[in-house]
Amino acid sequence: SEWLIYSTWLVGDNISSLMQSVGASEKVFQLMDLLPSDQFISKGSKLQRLVGHVEFVNVSFHYPTRPTVSVLQNVSLSVKPNEVVAIVGLSGSGKSTLVNLLLRLYEPTNGQILIDGFPIQGLDVMWWRERIGFVGQEPKLFRMDISSNIRYGCTRDITQEAIEWAAKQAYAHDFILSLPNGYRTLVDDDLLSGGQKQRIAIARAILRDPAVLILDEATSALDAESEHNVKGVLRAVRSDKTTRRTVIIIAHRLSTIQAADRIVVMDAGRIVETGSHRELLVDGGLYARLTRRQADAVA
Ligand code: ATP
């Protein structure tokens, strides 16, 4: 039954992307060994109203398999409801690990994570994961039509109208309409570009109306579409009070980073700088250096 509960969770829409982010499938099995089994059993609290205040308080962490490598060190970060925060930093600095902890794939070694002031460990895991929208770098779609792909993992009854609303938010509606059978077009291997897949995944995440939306921006230089998509989503999220929500982006591109309310710079498991694009440039620290490097690479 434990397997069953785990599988149910796996087919949830964020998890397909999560598996991608975790990497190879053997890592998923590795994860199963690592996680205490009772994590998959629904218990703990469900908050009546969730505003999406996410707080890391002095969080330190090492992966269970590598106890000597400290991956996060005393990370404190408060993401306010409806705030858009971009996390940047070199490869290996701990960005994905922060997200892994937020998804409760692991527990902090020290410190704690608070959701609306409530310790994350005390929350019902399933309930919490249903309230996070996670879009990984290479979202996975299924051999079903577009509508079913967007609806995938949603436990509520969903109208076609709601599906199209989510697709509009994700800038997917127009290209979907241009497909041979619109929303009823069957998704197969080479129907969609990487950027279009990502937009479908974003629509899927938005349809669930998550309190917290987490985007892992694609790093692939080939996929300039990804940049456009993420920026589009940010515009949509901000354009309308009813769609505002807390957004955490693992950002790689300057343009997305600049669109965030706040930038958090990580280096070797620590937060070394936070501020707006302008503030960080003026400070002349790591962010300023990374920005210069990226601008040089583009030029
Ligand atoms: P990237 O931009 O390349 O995705 P990142 O900033 O997201 O990097 P993390 O993926 O959080 O960095 O990795 C931080 C450190 O933790 C690295 O040293 C990495 O090797 C290690 N690490 C990541 N995942 C695991 C794991 N499942 N088990 C053990 N070590 C891990």
Residues whose N, C-alpha, C, O or C-beta is under 5 A from the ligand:
A	BS01	ATP	Y63 R66 V71 L90 S91 G92 S93 G94 K95 S96 T97
